[in-house]
């Protein structure tokens, strides 16, 4: 398994995880958290 395959696998897992998290959070909270992240 080379580096490119590993990074693609990690990217897939991370994006799946974020999809699960986002679906559990309302859009308003999501945008508020995003705004707080940008302010830092």
N, C-alpha and C positions, 0 to 999 in steps of 0.2 A: 504494500500500500504506500503510494508516494504522497508527498505533501499536498498536492492538489486534490487528491481523492479525500484525504483527511479533512482538509478545510471545507470541501463541499459537504461532507457528512456532518461536520459541526454546524455549518450554516443552515443545513436542513433541520437539524434538531432544534437550533435556537429559534428559527422562524416558526416552527411548530409550537414551541413553548410560548412564544409571544402571541400567537394566534389564540391559544388557550387562555392566556391571561387577559387579552383584550376582550374576548367574548364574555369574560366574567365581570368586566368592569363597564359601567355605563359610559356612554360617549362623553358626557359632561365631565365626569371625574377624569377620564382619559385626557381630555384637552387641558384641564386644569393642571394635572400632573406634568403634562408636556410644557405648559407655560412656566411652571416652577423650575423645570429642568433647564429651560433656556435662560432664565434670569440668573442662574448661578454663574 
